[in-house]
Amino acid sequence: MAMNLQKDYKAELSSALQKHVKRPISKADVMYTVNRFGSQCQAVVKLNCLGGQEYAGHLSSDPRTAEKSAAEQAFMANQATFAASGSLTKVVAPKAPGAIATPSAAKRPGEWGAGPSSKRRNRNGEEKVKLPESEMVHKTELNNACQQIVRRAIGRGEIAFTFTEIGGQFQATVQCPFLPEDFASRAWAGDLKDSKQAAEQSAAAQAVIDIKNAPEFAEKLAEPTKSKPKSKKGVFRKAMNSMFTQMMQEGTRGQTAQMMSWFANGCQGPAPREVVTPTPVTGTVLEWKGTFGWIKADVAIDHEAAQWKDGKIYIHKNDFKTGSGLTELVEGQRVRFKVHADHNGLGADDCTRA
């Protein structure tokens, strides 16, 4: 998606605008703003002589090239306007697929890129464009490539997208600060799109191209992908077997029977609980989501289920001790509670303030 370097679109844009408004163009008529993303630049051009329309260019190595890229987008977007006023005699053919889309607010029938779009509303009432399957893969490709490079799972939000709204359309920029060397500060800008979802996919596509073509990542990307980690089903089964054995050894046959009956009935209703710490223990609230959260005990809990969820203990507001006056928890709060185990792991009972 390289810019056409053989043509000076700043000059082309200025010439076309001058013919269109039929007067000389001043600096106030066409204003360029350049922003830096690490070692790269991105320019936005504002056409005050055309109602203040703004157009963003691609990330470039220097401010001058960035301005030319922004001018190219503005020029391509207004070809129909320039042609209608007689200020443009030759219409430049649109770029091949993969080039930036023109940021026209409303495309006229017959224009390049015009056509029906299948839009629907999301939960926020915003229009959402249903993308073709071929355009839905770039974020996944970026995530997979990053995982191969850093050799670990990529957490939610680590691949960071930011958005700029220009002329009713969106342009996304993506950064992967966990990547090594200068790639940690690099940003990739996508094409202008009608929705944030499409803008994200476009930015991700540019990042994938750059990352896969980087010589420093070639060796890691060429290595076969490691097999997926084993399912937690085996760990779960081992823990449940241990739980049953412990119940039998401690003479809690009634609890064992309840657990087996619950499994046999398709896990319907509340799951039976195994008492892990009859005596209360203390800990700290790690997270609280309004009605539930997670606690970290001060001492490690000696139980098979402690291997799940990194030893975090689940707490629900229904597990607050009756009469304790406790209605909410906050992160960092000290609490006292008993610990139980069920099919989901460790949980808290009779929770009070410590």
N, C-alpha and C positions, 0 to 999 in steps of 0.2 A: 504494500500500500504506500509506495513512495510517491512523493510529490513530483510534479512535472517540473524539473529543474531547467528545462530547455526554454521555458517561457517565463518572462517577468510579469507575474500576475498583478503585482502592485501597480505597475505602469498601465497594464491592460485595464485594471479596475478603475484607476483614476481617469483614464481617457474615456472609458464608457460612461462614467458618471458625469464627466464634464459635458459630454454631448447630450446626455439625458436631461440634465438640469439647465443646460444652455447658458452656462456661466463658468468662470474659472473655479477650480476646486481648491479650498483652503485646508489647512491642517485641522481646523475645527470641524470640517465636513466629514473627514475620514480619520478616525482616531484609533491608534493601535495600543493595546495594553499587553505587555509580555510578563508572564509568570514563570518562575523557575520551579522545577520538580527535580531536585537533586542536581545532576549535571546536565539536565535537559531543559528546554524552554518550550512554552506553549503560548501562542498569541491569540488574542481576541480582537477583531476589528469591528468598530461601531460605525455604521453609516448614518451620520446625523442628517445628511442631505436626502436620505431615503427613509425618514421616519424613525431613525434610531435603531434600525435592525442590527443585530450582532451575530457574528459568525466566528467559530473557533477553528483553529488549524490543528494540525497534528504536532505531536512532540518532535522537536528538532534539536540539532546540536548547538545552534547559536540563535540569537534574537533575530537577525536579519532573515535567516531561512524560515524561522517560525512566522514572521510577519508575512512572508511570501505565501506560506501555506494557508494562513487565514484569509489573505486576499483571494487566493484561488477558490476557496469555498464560497466567499461572497460573490465572486464573479460568476461561478457556475450556477449559483442559486438564482441569480437575477438575469440570466440570459434572456428569458422570455420577456421580461420587463424592458431590457435594453433593446431587444429586437423590435418590440411593438412601438417604441418611440423613435426608431430609426437610428439609434446610436450604436447599433451593432449590425454589421453586414454579414458576418459569418458566425453561425452557431457552432460552438465547440461540442464535439460528440461526447456523451457521458463516458466516464471511465468504465473499465471492465468491472465485473463483480468483485467486491472486496474493497472498492474505493469508497470514499466518504459520501454519505447521502447528502443531498441539498437540504438546507434547513428552511424550506418554504413552509409558511404556516398553513396554507391551503393549496393543494396541487390541483391544477385545472385539468379537465378531461383532455387526454391526448398528450399531456406533458410527460417527460421521462419520470418514471417512478410513480405516476398516478395509477390509481386502481383501487378496487374495494379492499377493505381490511376487515377481518373478523375480530371485533373488539367486544369485550365484556367488562363488567364492573368487578373490582376486587372488594375486599371487606371495607376499605376506606372510601368506597364510592368512586374511585378513580377508574378511568378506562384502562383496560389491560389488553394488549395485543396478543393474540395467540400466535406464537412463532412456529414456523415449520420445524420439524424434528431435526433437520440438518443444521439449524441455527441454535439448537438447544444444547449442543455438546461441548461448547468451548470452555465453559466454567469447569465442567468435569475434567476435560483434558488438562486444564491448567492445574487443577487440584492434584491430579494423578502425576503430572510431571514434577510438581513441587515435592510430592511425597517421595518420589524416586531420588530426587536430589538430596533432600535432607534426611532421608531414611527414617521417617516417622510419620505418624498421622498428622494432618493439618487440622488444627482446631477451628471452631466456628469463629469467624471474625478476623482470623489471622491474615487471610487474603482480603485486603481492605479496598472497598469501592467508594469513590466519591462522585458526586454528580453536579453538573452545571446545566441549568435550563436556559436554552437559547432559542428565541423565536417559537416557543411552544413545543420545542423538542428537547431531548436530553442527550448529553454527552457524558459518558462515564470515564473515569480514570482509575486504574487499578494499581496497587502496590503490594509487594510481597517482602516485607521488611525482614523476614527470617531467612531469606536467601543469602548466600555468601557474597563477599566482595562488593563491587559497586552495584550489583543487582539489588542489594538491600535498599538502596536509596533511589532506584529507578522507578519511573512511573510510565504507564502505557495508556494512551488515550484512544478511545474507540471512535466510531462514526456517530454522527448525530442520528438519533432514532426517535420514533414516536412514543416509546415507553422506556421506563427505567430498566425493565427486564431485558429488552432488546439491546439497550445501551451497555449493560453489564456483559452480555454475551459478546458484543463487538469488541469491548476493551480486553476481555479475556482472550479473544482470538489473536489480538496483536501481541499480547504477552506470550502466548504459546509459541507463536512464530519466532519471536526474539529468543526465548529461552531454549527452544529446540535447536536453533541454529548457532547457539553459543558454543564455541570449541571447548570451554572449560567444563561444560556439563555433558559433553558427548559420551564420555566413558560411563558415567552413572546412568544416563538415559538408555544406553545400549544394553546394560545388564538386565537379565531376566527379572521380571517382577517376582518378588517373594510371594509364596503362597499365603493366603489369608490366615490369620491366627485361628487357632482352634476355637470351635464354638464353646460358649460358656456352659452348654448343656452338660458336658462331662463334669465340669467343676460343680455345677448345681447338683447333679445326681450324686456325686461323691459326698457333698455336704449334707444332702438329705439322708443318705444312707448312714452317715455318721450320726446325724440327729436321731434317727430311728434306733440305732445301736445304743446311743447314750440313754435314750428314754427307757429302753428295755433293761439296761444294766442298773439304772437307778430305780427301777420298779414302777415307772410311770407308764404302765401298759395302757391305761385309759387314754393318755395323750397320744400314744402311738396309734391306737385304734382310731382316734378322732382324725389324725392326720391321714391315715390310709383311707378312711371313709371319705374324707374331703377330696383326695385325689381321684378316688373311684367315681365320685359324683361330678367329675368335670370341673373341679375347683370352683364350685358355686358357693357364694356367701363368704363371710369372713374366714380367713385361713386360721387354722389352729396355731397357737404360739407355744414355743418352748421357752421356759424361763431360763435365762442364761445367768443373770446376777440377781438372786433374791434380795440381796442387800444393795441399796442405792449406791451409784457411783457419781462422780462429778465430771463435767466436761464443758466445752465452749461451743456456742452456736456458730456454725460456719456460714450457713445460708438460711434465709427465711423468705418464703414466697407468698406470705399473706395468710395461708392456711396450713402450710407444711414447710419443712426444711430439713437441714442436716446438722448433726452434732458430731463433734470429735471428742471422744473420751480422753480423760487425762492419762489413763493407763490403757495399754493394749488389751482388747477383749480376747480371751482365750477360747476361740470357737472357730470352727471351719468356715462359718458364714462371714467371719471378719475379713476373709480374702476378697470378698465382693466389694465393689464400689470404694476401693482403697480404704476400707475400714470405717467409712462414714456411717453414722447411725441415723436412720430415718425417724422423723418426729412429725406427728400431725397434731393439730390443736385439740382433737378428740382425746389425745393421750396426755393432756394436762391433768394433774391431780385435782380431783374434785375438792372444792373448798380452798384451793391454794390462792385464788384470786388472780391467777395467771390467765391472760386472754391473748397476749401477743408475745412474740420473741423478736429480738433484734440481733443482728450479726455482732459477735464478740461478747454476747451476754453469757454469764456463768449460770449453769443450771445443774440440778441434781435429779437423777432419774434411775429407773431400773431398766435392764436390757433384756429383750426377748429376741428370739430368732423365728422366722417363718420362711415361706418359700421365696420371699423377696430379699432376704438377708437379715441384717440386724435392725431392730427398731427400739424405740424408747417407750416406757410406760411410766405413769405416775410422776410426770415431770413437774418440778417446782423450781423456784429461784434458789440458787446455791447460797 
